[in-house]
Amino acid sequence: MIETTQATEKILAEIDTLAGEGAFSPVALMPETRVLKIGGQSIMDRGRAALFPLLEEIVLAKQKYPLLIGAGGGTRARHAYDTALDLGMPTGVLAAIGAYVPRQNARMLQMLLARHGGIFILHDDFEKLPLYFRLGCIPIMTGMPPFSYWEKPPEKGRIPMHRTDAGVFLSAEFLGCPRVWFVKDEDGLYTADPKKDAGARHLPRIGARELLAMDLHDLIVERVCVEYLCRARFVREIQIVNGLRRGDLLRALDGEAVGTIIYRDG
């Protein structure tokens, strides 16, 4: 028993040493993957006029890059949150409920891209991505991470911190991708909501820590994504693209600095 305890303590000590900053170099599993999220409210809820031209760009991009698409929830998810909040549901229940709508959107995206290799995947199918890419598929999944009832409590209120933006970001980080793309209905990040404030200033490029220090009331991506960017091992940039402007997504996937780029600044 004593020898076992000593061996365990030795292993834990070695783990603590390896866990030190810069002490190990994790493996980038599929860094060439372009991981992007199609916004629910910003794109899907707008219907055919907004979505179909964007899907045409995705089909063109698929000829160059392996694509993994995460779907957002949109207005229907917000309605579900509002109802659950009124009924006094805890954060974990909200997270579970919020997962259903982006899953519906992912299924619709899969059907629309079926003839181009679109395939709907669940979280349990994630490890099959190499096979799907080899077969020429476009895997499409809910952007919501599978925390469900085990969602961490937020600092304020009950709305889950980890929603569809966070799930897509974490997918890119797991795969070892240096950049993740969020397709929204604005030209990127502004100092305020440009739909409500005509004086809102566009921010084409900004560091994650600098952005957090600004403590903006309205962010176009979930705040937790910016927080994770500060300590991510692989993701170095978040790019926000206007999916309503024809050609912007293709340009962004090709590496052009369209929209807004939030970068790791420390």
Residue pairs with C-beta under 8 A, 6 or more apart in sequence:
17 23
18 24
26 176
26 233
26 234
27 176
28 175
28 176
28 177
28 234
29 174
29 175
29 176
30 66
30 129
30 130
30 133
30 175
30 176
30 177
31 175
31 176
31 177
31 178
31 234
32 65
32 66
33 65
33 66
33 67
33 68
33 129
33 133
33 172
33 175
33 177
34 61
34 65
34 66
34 67
34 68
34 177
34 181
34 253
35 68
35 70
35 168
35 171
35 172
35 175
35 177
35 180
35 181
36 67
36 68
36 69
36 70
36 168
36 180
36 181
36 182
36 183
36 249
36 253
37 69
37 70
37 71
37 72
37 143
37 164
37 165
37 168
37 180
37 181
37 182
37 183
38 44
38 51
38 54
38 69
38 70
38 71
38 72
38 105
38 109
38 183
38 243
39 72
39 74
39 182
39 183
39 184
39 185
39 243
40 71
40 72
40 73
40 74
40 75
40 76
40 77
40 101
40 102
40 105
40 164
41 72
41 73
41 74
41 75
41 78
41 185
42 72
42 74
42 183
42 184
42 185
42 186
42 243
43 50
43 51
43 54
43 72
43 183
43 184
43 185
43 243
43 244
44 51
44 71
44 72
44 74
44 105
44 108
44 109
45 74
45 75
45 76
46 185
46 244
50 185
50 243
50 244
51 112
52 112
53 246
54 183
54 243
54 249
55 109
55 112
55 113
57 246
57 247
57 249
57 250
58 67
58 69
58 113
58 138
58 249
59 113
59 116
60 250
61 67
61 249
61 250
61 253
62 116
62 117
62 136
62 138
64 253
64 254
65 253
66 133
67 138
67 139
68 129
68 139
68 141
68 171
68 175
69 106
69 109
69 138
69 139
69 140
69 141
70 102
70 106
70 140
70 141
70 142
70 143
70 164
70 167
70 168
70 171
71 102
71 103
71 105
71 106
71 109
71 140
71 141
71 142
71 143
71 164
72 102
72 105
72 143
72 164
72 165
73 98
73 101
73 102
73 105
73 143
73 144
73 163
73 164
74 101
74 105
76 101
76 104
77 98
77 101
77 102
80 97
80 98
80 100
80 101
81 94
81 97
81 98
81 159
84 93
84 94
84 97
85 94
85 158
85 159
89 97
89 158
90 158
91 151
91 152
91 153
91 154
91 158
91 159
91 160
92 148
92 149
92 150
92 151
93 149
94 151
94 158
94 159
94 160
95 144
95 147
95 148
95 149
95 151
95 160
95 162
96 148
96 149
98 144
98 160
98 163
99 142
99 144
99 146
99 148
102 142
102 143
102 144
102 164
103 142
103 144
105 142
106 120
106 140
106 141
106 142
106 143
107 120
109 118
109 140
110 118
110 119
110 120
110 140
111 118
112 118
113 138
113 140
116 138
117 135
117 136
117 137
117 138
118 137
118 138
118 140
119 132
119 137
119 138
119 139
119 140
120 140
120 141
121 128
121 132
121 139
121 140
121 141
122 141
123 141
123 146
125 139
125 141
126 141
126 171
129 139
129 175
132 139
133 139
141 171
142 164
142 167
143 163
143 164
143 165
143 167
143 168
144 162
144 163
144 164
144 167
145 162
145 166
145 167
145 170
147 160
147 162
151 160
151 161
151 162
152 161
152 162
154 160
154 161
161 222
161 223
161 224
162 170
162 222
162 224
163 222
165 182
165 221
165 222
165 224
165 225
166 222
166 224
166 225
166 228
168 180
168 182
169 180
169 225
169 228
169 229
169 235
169 238
170 228
172 179
172 180
172 234
172 235
173 228
173 232
173 233
173 234
173 235
175 234
176 234
177 234
177 235
178 234
178 235
178 236
178 237
179 235
179 236
179 237
179 238
179 239
180 235
180 237
180 238
180 239
181 239
181 240
181 241
181 249
181 252
181 253
182 220
182 221
182 238
182 239
182 240
182 241
183 241
183 243
183 249
184 220
184 240
184 241
184 242
184 243
185 242
185 243
185 244
186 194
186 195
186 220
186 240
186 242
187 202
187 242
187 245
187 259
187 260
188 202
188 203
188 204
188 220
188 240
188 241
188 242
188 259
188 260
189 202
189 203
189 206
189 211
189 219
189 220
189 221
189 240
189 260
189 262
190 197
190 200
190 201
190 202
190 203
190 218
190 220
191 200
191 201
191 203
191 214
191 216
192 199
192 200
192 216
192 217
192 218
193 200
193 218
194 200
194 202
202 260
203 211
203 260
204 257
204 259
204 260
204 261
205 257
205 260
205 261
205 262
205 263
206 260
206 261
206 262
206 263
207 262
207 263
207 264
207 265
207 266
208 226
208 227
208 229
208 230
208 238
208 262
208 263
208 264
208 265
209 230
209 265
209 266
210 265
211 219
211 226
211 262
212 223
212 226
212 227
212 230
219 226
220 240
220 260
221 238
221 240
221 262
225 238
226 238
226 262
228 235
229 235
229 236
229 238
229 262
229 263
229 264
230 264
230 266
232 264
235 264
236 263
236 264
237 261
237 262
237 263
237 264
238 261
238 262
238 263
239 252
239 258
239 259
239 260
239 261
239 262
240 259
240 260
240 261
240 262
241 248
241 249
241 252
241 258
241 259
242 248
242 258
242 259
243 249
248 258
248 259
251 258
252 258
252 259
